[in-house]
């Protein structure tokens, strides 16, 4: 089972008239809300600093974007860039889990200078445009690829994150504190020289189905080719993996996926489901944004039987 590329690809390109998104636009989050597709995407301009822009669409293909970014780096934890957003709506509020690229790496005690920390950050919004920073999810380690589940598991919020090279789950009572004792590994790279043998990480918001949580993830091998796969988790206990097909569902093939700012990359932060269709938005070559689709029933069957 393979995702099908949209014929309009790539659907979003750098804006050569802009100073902040003239070089690359990639790795978008997309959430479907009130009949519209709301995209938050990573952009780089003349200074190569990552910012997060916003665009909106009625059909999920043709997007109109705001002139200015909706989240930009500030001095401190994300002073060198804000990257790879993943937006979840839960209990009537929107949460953006994004990666901060900072000059200093905050540890559990005094800050430790490592020449730039990679920090999983959280912001919240009432309208998808104005964002307030909540703070870091984890400190003291390089960590990213974090994404919030769309509902509580039991009485707690749940999120994936990635202490390299594995996917972990974490639980929180308040979306502010994520205790270490409430974290557990879920999945690791497969040591079989396959497509996900070196490192793996989460993609978009987990999809709740009758069979459990369907989740898209990315991985790469020794050649650092980024591909996408899926796995299925128990609906009540997301640490229990029900199925994990051996083959990927998507890999670089188009010239703009094979050659870009980073070669051989398809990387997704978004997989909203609208009327039974899964819309997988992805960055191609860390340079432009593409769209691939599939039917939810088909990808679910692949997850179970692939």
C-alpha positions in Angstrom: 0.0 0.0 0.0 1.5 3.3 -1.0 0.4 6.9 -0.6 -0.6 8.7 -3.8 1.1 12.0 -4.6 -1.3 14.9 -5.5 -0.9 16.0 -9.1 -0.6 19.7 -8.0 2.7 18.9 -6.1 4.6 20.7 -4.8 1.7 22.6 -3.3 3.7 25.3 -1.5 7.0 26.9 -2.6 9.3 29.5 -1.1 8.3 33.1 -1.6 11.1 34.8 -3.4 9.8 38.3 -2.4 9.9 37.5 1.3 12.9 37.9 3.6 11.9 35.1 6.0 10.5 32.4 3.7 12.5 32.9 0.4 14.8 29.9 0.8 12.8 26.9 2.1 9.2 26.1 3.2 8.8 22.6 4.6 7.7 20.2 7.4 4.2 21.5 7.9 1.5 20.8 10.4 -2.1 20.8 9.1 -5.2 20.7 11.2 -8.8 20.6 9.8 -11.0 22.9 11.7 -14.3 24.6 10.9 -14.3 23.4 7.3 -10.8 24.7 6.6 -7.3 23.3 6.4 -5.0 25.3 8.6 -1.3 24.9 7.9 1.7 25.9 10.1 5.0 25.4 8.3 8.6 25.8 8.9 10.3 28.5 6.8 13.8 29.8 6.2 14.8 33.0 4.5 17.9 35.1 3.9 19.3 34.6 7.5 18.6 30.7 7.4 16.8 31.0 10.7 13.7 28.9 11.0 10.3 30.6 11.7 6.8 29.2 11.5 4.3 30.6 9.0 0.6 30.1 8.6 -1.6 29.4 5.6 -5.2 28.4 5.1 -7.1 26.5 2.4 -10.7 25.4 1.6 -9.6 22.3 -0.5 -6.4 21.3 1.2 -4.4 22.0 -1.9 -4.5 25.7 -2.7 -3.3 27.7 0.3 -3.3 31.4 1.1 -0.6 32.5 3.6 -0.1 35.3 6.0 2.5 37.9 5.2 4.3 37.5 8.5 5.3 34.4 10.6 3.1 33.5 13.5 6.0 32.2 15.7 9.5 33.5 15.5 12.6 32.9 17.7 13.4 35.0 20.7 16.4 35.3 22.9 16.8 32.2 25.1 15.8 28.7 24.3 14.8 29.1 20.7 17.0 32.0 19.7 18.4 30.2 16.7 15.1 28.9 15.2 11.6 27.4 15.8 11.0 24.3 13.7 8.7 21.4 12.7 5.4 22.3 14.3 2.7 19.7 15.1 -0.7 21.2 16.1 -3.3 19.3 18.1 -6.8 20.5 19.1 -7.8 19.2 22.5 -10.6 20.4 24.8 -11.3 23.4 22.7 -7.7 24.8 22.6 -4.9 24.4 20.2 -1.4 23.2 21.2 1.7 23.5 19.0 4.5 21.1 19.8 7.6 22.5 18.1 11.3 22.2 18.2 13.4 25.0 19.6 17.0 25.4 18.4 18.7 27.4 21.1 22.2 28.8 21.8 22.3 27.1 25.2 21.1 23.7 26.2 19.1 23.9 29.5 20.0 21.1 31.9 18.3 20.0 35.1 20.5 22.3 37.1 22.6 25.0 35.8 22.5 25.5 32.0 25.2 23.6 30.1 26.6 25.2 27.0 26.7 22.7 24.1 26.8 25.1 21.2 23.0 24.9 20.6 20.3 22.7 22.3 17.5 20.9 20.5 14.5 21.4 22.8 10.9 20.1 22.6 8.7 23.2 23.2 5.0 23.8 23.6 2.8 26.8 22.7 -1.0 27.3 22.9 -3.5 29.3 21.0 -7.2 30.1 20.9 -7.3 31.0 17.2 -4.4 29.2 15.5 -2.6 32.5 14.7 -1.6 34.1 18.1 0.5 31.7 20.1 1.7 31.9 23.8 4.7 29.9 24.8 4.1 27.3 27.5 7.6 26.1 28.0 9.7 23.0 27.3 8.4 19.5 27.5 11.8 18.0 28.4 15.1 19.6 29.4 18.6 18.3 29.8 18.8 16.2 26.6 18.5 16.6 22.8 14.8 15.7 22.1 12.3 16.4 19.4 9.6 14.9 17.2 7.0 15.4 20.0 3.3 15.4 19.3 0.2 15.5 21.5 -2.6 12.9 21.3 -6.0 14.4 20.5 -7.6 13.2 23.7 -6.6 12.1 27.2 -5.5 8.6 27.8 -7.3 7.7 31.0 -7.2 11.0 33.0 -3.9 12.2 31.6 -2.6 14.0 28.5 -0.3 11.9 26.4 2.4 12.8 23.9 5.1 11.1 21.9 8.6 12.4 22.0 12.0 11.2 20.8 15.0 10.7 23.0 17.1 9.7 20.0 16.9 7.2 18.4 13.6 5.8 19.9 9.9 6.9 20.2 8.7 7.3 23.7 5.4 8.2 25.3 5.0 10.7 28.1 2.0 11.6 30.3 1.1 14.8 32.1 -1.6 16.1 34.3 -1.5 19.7 33.1 0.5 19.9 29.8 3.2 21.8 31.7 5.0 19.1 33.8 6.0 15.8 32.2 7.5 13.6 35.0 10.3 11.2 34.0 8.5 8.4 35.9 5.6 8.8 33.5 7.6 8.2 30.4 8.1 4.9 28.7 9.7 3.6 25.4 7.2 2.6 22.7 9.3 1.6 19.6 13.0 1.4 18.5 14.7 1.3 15.2 14.8 -2.2 13.7 18.3 -3.6 13.6 17.8 -5.5 10.3 19.5 -3.0 7.9 16.0 -2.0 6.8 14.6 1.5 6.0 14.2 2.4 9.7 17.3 0.8 11.1 19.1 3.9 12.4 16.6 6.3 13.8 12.8 6.8 14.0 10.5 9.6 15.1 6.8 10.6 15.2 5.0 12.3 12.3 1.6 13.9 12.7 -1.1 13.6 15.4 -2.1 10.0 16.2 -5.3 8.9 14.4 -7.9 7.2 16.6 -9.6 4.3 14.9 -11.8 1.3 16.1 -8.7 -0.8 15.9 -6.5 1.5 18.0 -4.2 4.4 17.4 -2.8 4.6 13.9 0.4 6.5 13.8 2.6 7.7 10.9 6.3 7.8 11.6 9.6 8.5 9.8 12.9 6.7 9.8 16.2 6.5 8.0 18.9 3.9 7.3 22.6 4.1 6.9 22.3 6.1 3.7 20.1 8.6 5.6 17.2 8.2 3.2 14.1 9.4 5.0 10.9 7.4 4.5 7.5 7.2 6.1 5.8 4.2 7.7 2.9 3.4 10.0 2.2 1.4 13.1 -0.9 0.6 15.2 -1.1 0.9 19.0 -3.6 -0.3 21.6 -6.4 2.3 22.1 -6.2 2.1 25.9 -2.5 1.4 26.3 -0.5 3.2 23.6 2.7 1.6 24.8 1.5 -1.7 23.4 2.3 -2.1 19.6 -0.3 -4.1 17.8 1.2 -4.0 14.4 4.2 -2.6 12.6 4.5 -3.4 8.9 8.0 -4.1 7.6 7.7 -1.9 4.5 7.4 1.9 4.3 4.3 3.6 2.8 6.2 6.5 1.2 9.7 7.3 0.1 11.6 10.0 -2.0 11.0 9.6 -5.7 10.4 13.0 -7.3 13.4 15.2 -8.2 12.4 17.8 -5.6 12.3 15.0 -2.9 15.6 13.5 -4.0 17.5 16.8 -4.4 17.0 19.8 -2.1 18.5 21.6 0.8 18.8 18.1 2.2 18.7 15.2 -0.3 16.5 12.1 -0.2 14.0 13.4 2.3 10.2 13.1 2.8 9.3 14.3 6.2 5.7 14.7 7.5 4.2 16.4 10.6 0.6 16.2 9.4 -2.0 13.6 8.6 -5.5 15.0 9.1 -8.4 12.8 8.1 -11.3 14.4 6.2 -14.3 12.4 4.9 -12.3 9.2 5.1 -9.3 10.5 3.3 -5.9 10.9 5.0 -4.0 14.0 3.9 -0.3 13.5 4.5 1.5 16.8 4.1 5.3 16.6 3.9 8.5 18.5 3.3 10.4 17.4 0.2 14.1 17.7 0.3 13.7 20.2 3.2 12.8 22.8 0.5 9.1 22.6 -0.6 5.8 21.1 0.6 4.0 18.2 -1.0 0.8 16.3 -0.4 0.0 12.6 -0.6 -3.3 10.9 0.2 -4.8 7.5 0.9 -8.1 6.1 2.3 -8.1 5.6 6.0 -9.6 2.1 5.6 -6.8 1.1 3.2 -3.9 2.3 5.4 -5.5 0.7 8.4 -5.7 -2.6 6.6 -2.1 -2.2 5.5 -1.1 -1.5 9.1 -2.8 -4.7 10.3 -1.8 -7.0 7.4 1.3 -5.4 5.8 
